Amino acid sequence: EAFCDKKEGDCGFDKADWGPLQARVETYKGLIFANWDAQAPDLKTYLSDATPYMDVMLDRTEAGTEVITGMQKTVIPCNWKSPAEH
């Protein structure tokens, strides 16, 4: 039977087996990373050789990274797929 009503029995469905996944959350210099793969390496290992490049970008001032609010819009006269693919 494809569907089993709770009133008729439990049908072997355990709600605990279908709860939300817990993400592992780590930070690097104020950036927040979340990962749902329990087998994935820790963030520092994953970033590995990319950390010096991130440091150059994130350590430009003594105060750290500055968030500037607002919006920047660009109009590109092309097919909607072009910006995503190129």
C-alpha positions, 0 to 999 in steps of 0.5 A, a space after each residue: 500500500 503506497 499510503 498508510 493512514 496513522 489511524 490504521 497503524 504505524 506502517 513502519 514509518 518512524 518520524 525520527 528517521 525523516 527529521 531535518 539534517 543538522 548542518 555542520 557550521 564553521 566560520 573563517 574570518 567572519 564568513 559562515 560556511 554550512 555543510 550537510 555532508 558528515 563525511 566532508 573534511 573540516 573547513 580548514 582542510 577543505 579550504 587548504 591552498 585557497 586560504 592565502 588568497 582568501 586572506 589577501 581579500 579578507 585582510 585588506 584593512 586592519 578592521 577586517 572585511 567591510 560590508 557595504 549595503 546597497 544594490 548594484 544592477 547591471 543590464 546585459 542585453 543577451 539571452 537569460 542563460 548567457 550570464 550564467 553560462 559564461 
